[in-house]
Amino acid sequence: MDQIFSVENFDSNGDFTAPSFNEINWEDPALYTMPLTSEELATLTKDTPTNLPLLPGFIAHSSLPDPPTRTPSPHPSEALTPNQSANCAGPLREGNSSTWAAHNPTRPIKRDQKREATKSLHDGISEYLDEQRVKIEVLARTHNVTPKHINDIISVHTNYHNSHKPRLINALIHAKAKELNANKPAGSRYTLAELREMVTNDPQMNKLTEEEKASYIEALNEHRDKKALGVRANNSAAVRDVVATTERLVKELDDLRVRTGIYATLFVVRGHINDMIQSTMHGTDNTEDLWEDVYEHPMADFLRQYEQWACTQDQNLNERESLEAMRKQVRKMIFRGLFAVTGKKDIAMNYHNYETAIVETYGVRLVGWPHGVNFISPSNIGTVGDIRKLRDALKSRICYWTVLSPAELKSHAAELNTRRLAGEIVRKPRKKRSDSGVPRKRKALATAGQAGQENQRVSKKAKRTAPQLRQAPKSSEVVESSDGLEDE
């Protein structure tokens, strides 16, 4: 930008003279106002009327006439009088240049823009909600339902979300809280923000090894499992937990029914005769009609029978998870999965010849078997930890049956053939009898009628009533007629 000087700074010869300190009028507003260049003046006055007051008494150095020696001397007629200078300085003296908004009067203020945008959004939402309320009332009257029912359909959502994997920072905060807040009374404990700041500023936390990090995360996992699976201290706390959880489940099932159209039935019964839990049942839509239409009994009868069965078990949590009980659960889940993928009711699981008798024959495979658990029959698993790990994997669908594709089945058959050619025994032979090679008497072949009678299944009613039949006295082989007696 070209430097700007006043006319008074030049003498009659055109030489520049600097004013002394006492000659400067420090009350002149022109000293504190930034002058504009000729380009800026032309831009501002391009579309303005010509009757505006003149600019202040400053002229650009570039607009001065060419100097005869060093600096040109302005023509007396071009110089501004003191009155013109005073008149020109008025608008700039009255202008406000204390803020950036005052420097840019033609630009909108960001704060005002945001306030106007927020107000416009709220007005639009209010207008939309009013229209929605009116339409919901019309729909409710048209379809003979309540407005609440329509609102529930519109605003269905789930409150359940997948749990995130524990992070190291959360594990460290948990450890710091156990260390500092363990013996402090309520109200004097450190807050989460304070604990987070302590962990961040602790230099020892930045020097942890991988084993120490894993131990902190494992401790947090154990705390979460204990919080989720911990047994309630008394019956009242258990009842409150059951009621709150059941209400959430009922709402989730109803919302899921609206979103997907499913049918669902929920039974909640107590597990011990001394429990104070109230048995509850719930069915979406007309699910309760199923029990009367198919089983010819109301749903409440099944709830009572379910409660009676649960109370007669008389088992606590440890007894329910005994080794034999979990073996039974695993056997059932494996068989049901195998039956579901093959569709064969008479199928049996074969662990010794699994690769040939199951995979090769039926084209299915059991994937996700827990690491560290031997692939043997559940009846031969001897530790509670291993059988529980397998049971949990089957329940959570980590371990499941799957059908092999034609390419996978072909690859498996080729692998078996390669192992056979290498001399490996792929199919294990059956165990020989202890009396193998000893001649035994053959049973006589039964006739068709005898075979039918032997294979005929005796009903439970016949088995139950057979011992209860009383032996009647045998009748005589020959009964003399009364006529003969009369002839004698």
HUUR-V639732 format. One record per pair of residues at least 6 apart in sequence whose C-alpha atoms are under 8 Angstrom apart, sorted by sequence separation. I is the first residue (numbers start at 1). J is the second residue. D is the distance in Angstrom with one decimal. If there is no record, write none. Layout:
((I;J;D) (I;J;D))
//
This chain:
((10;16;4.5) (11;17;6.8) (66;72;5.0) (67;73;6.3) (96;102;5.9) (97;103;5.7) (101;107;7.4) (140;146;5.5) (199;205;6.7) (232;238;5.5) (256;262;7.1) (257;263;6.7) (270;276;7.7) (291;297;5.8) (292;298;5.2) (320;326;7.9) (339;345;6.2) (358;364;6.8) (359;365;5.6) (369;375;7.7) (381;387;6.5) (393;399;5.2) (394;400;6.4) (419;425;7.8) (420;426;6.5) (9;16;5.7) (10;17;5.7) (65;72;5.4) (96;103;7.9) (140;147;5.5) (257;264;8.0) (270;277;5.6) (291;298;5.7) (292;299;7.3) (350;357;6.7) (358;365;7.5) (374;381;8.0) (419;426;7.1) (9;17;5.3) (64;72;6.3) (65;73;6.9) (101;109;6.9) (181;189;5.5) (269;277;7.3) (270;278;7.1) (291;299;5.6) (339;347;7.1) (350;358;6.9) (9;18;6.3) (64;73;7.4) (65;74;6.5) (180;189;7.9) (181;190;6.7) (269;278;7.0) (270;279;6.4) (289;298;7.9) (338;347;8.0) (349;358;7.5) (378;387;7.2) (390;399;8.0) (9;19;7.2) (64;74;6.2) (137;147;6.1) (140;150;7.4) (180;190;7.6) (269;279;4.4) (288;298;7.5) (416;426;7.1) (136;147;6.1) (253;264;7.0) (268;279;5.5) (269;280;6.5) (288;299;6.0) (338;349;7.9) (267;279;7.6) (268;280;5.1) (177;190;7.7) (267;280;5.9) (268;281;6.3) (335;348;7.4) (373;386;5.9) (136;150;7.0) (266;280;7.9) (267;281;4.6) (335;349;6.9) (372;386;8.0) (136;151;8.0) (266;281;5.4) (267;282;6.8) (265;281;7.4) (266;282;5.0) (265;282;5.8) (266;283;6.3) (373;390;7.6) (177;195;6.9) (265;283;4.4) (173;192;8.0) (176;195;6.8) (264;283;5.8) (265;284;6.7) (281;300;7.9) (370;389;6.9) (263;283;7.6) (264;284;5.6) (342;362;7.0) (370;390;6.1) (263;284;5.8) (369;390;7.1) (38;60;7.5) (173;195;6.1) (263;285;7.2) (265;287;7.0) (281;303;7.1) (342;364;7.8) (35;58;8.0) (37;60;7.5) (57;80;6.0) (173;196;6.1) (176;199;7.4) (264;287;7.2) (280;303;7.8) (341;364;7.4) (370;393;7.0) (57;81;8.0) (263;287;6.7) (279;303;7.6) (351;375;7.4) (352;376;7.8) (369;393;7.6) (57;82;7.9) (351;376;5.9) (368;393;7.7) (30;56;7.9) (173;199;6.6) (351;377;6.3) (57;84;7.0) (172;199;6.9) (257;284;7.1) (56;84;7.4) (57;85;4.4) (279;307;7.4) (56;85;5.0) (57;86;7.8) (369;398;8.0) (370;399;7.5) (54;84;7.3) (55;85;7.6) (56;86;7.1) (254;284;6.4) (368;398;5.7) (369;399;5.5) (4;35;7.7) (56;87;7.3) (57;88;6.9) (253;284;7.4) (368;399;4.1) (56;88;4.0) (57;89;7.7) (250;282;7.1) (367;399;5.6) (368;400;6.6) (54;87;7.1) (55;88;4.5) (56;89;4.8) (172;205;7.9) (366;399;6.9) (367;400;5.7) (53;87;7.0) (54;88;4.9) (55;89;6.8) (269;303;7.7) (366;400;5.6) (367;401;6.3) (2;37;7.2) (53;88;6.0) (242;277;7.4) (366;401;4.5) (367;402;7.2) (1;37;7.1) (267;303;6.9) (271;307;7.6) (365;401;5.7) (366;402;6.4) (239;276;6.6) (269;306;7.2) (270;307;6.5) (364;401;6.8) (365;402;5.5) (239;277;5.4) (269;307;5.4) (272;310;7.1) (273;311;5.5) (364;402;5.6) (365;403;6.5) (238;277;7.7) (239;278;8.0) (271;310;5.3) (272;311;4.8) (364;403;4.4) (365;404;7.0) (235;275;6.6) (236;276;7.6) (270;310;7.1) (271;311;5.5) (272;312;8.0) (363;403;6.1) (364;404;5.5) (175;216;7.2) (235;276;6.3) (269;310;7.6) (270;311;7.2) (273;314;8.0) (363;404;5.5) (272;314;6.2) (271;314;7.6) (272;315;7.7) (172;216;6.6) (271;315;7.9) (168;213;6.9) (171;216;5.5) (171;217;5.3) (174;220;6.9) (363;409;6.3) (331;378;6.5) (168;216;7.5) (171;219;7.5) (330;378;6.7) (168;217;6.3) (171;220;5.5) (360;409;7.1) (7;57;8.0) (167;217;7.3) (6;57;7.0) (7;58;7.1) (166;217;6.7) (327;378;5.6) (6;58;5.0) (7;59;7.2) (327;379;6.1) (360;412;7.4) (5;58;6.5) (6;59;6.3) (14;67;6.8) (360;413;6.8) (4;58;7.3) (5;59;6.6) (166;220;7.5) (4;59;6.6) (5;60;6.4) (15;70;7.1) (16;71;7.2) (166;221;7.4) (4;60;4.8) (5;61;6.2) (14;70;7.6) (15;71;5.7) (3;60;7.0) (4;61;5.4) (14;71;5.1) (15;72;7.6) (330;387;7.9) (2;60;7.3) (3;61;6.5) (14;72;4.8) (15;73;7.5) (2;61;7.2) (13;72;7.7) (14;73;3.9) (30;89;6.8) (33;92;7.4) (323;382;7.8) (2;62;7.2) (13;73;6.0) (14;74;7.4) (29;89;7.6) (323;383;7.2) (327;387;6.7) (330;390;7.4) (334;394;7.9) (341;401;7.0) (12;73;6.4) (323;384;5.4) (326;387;6.6) (330;391;5.7) (333;394;7.1) (341;402;7.1) (11;73;7.4) (322;384;7.2) (326;388;6.8) (329;391;7.2) (341;403;6.9) (10;73;7.0) (30;93;7.7) (337;400;7.2) (338;401;6.6) (29;93;6.1) (323;387;7.3) (330;394;7.6) (337;401;6.1) (326;391;6.9) (7;74;7.6) (321;388;8.0) (356;426;7.6) (355;426;8.0) (356;427;6.6) (7;79;6.9) (353;426;7.8) (353;427;5.6) (353;428;6.3) (352;428;6.9) (159;252;7.9) (158;252;6.5) (158;255;7.5) (157;255;6.8) (156;255;5.6) (153;255;7.8) (156;258;7.8) (156;259;7.7) (153;258;6.6))
//
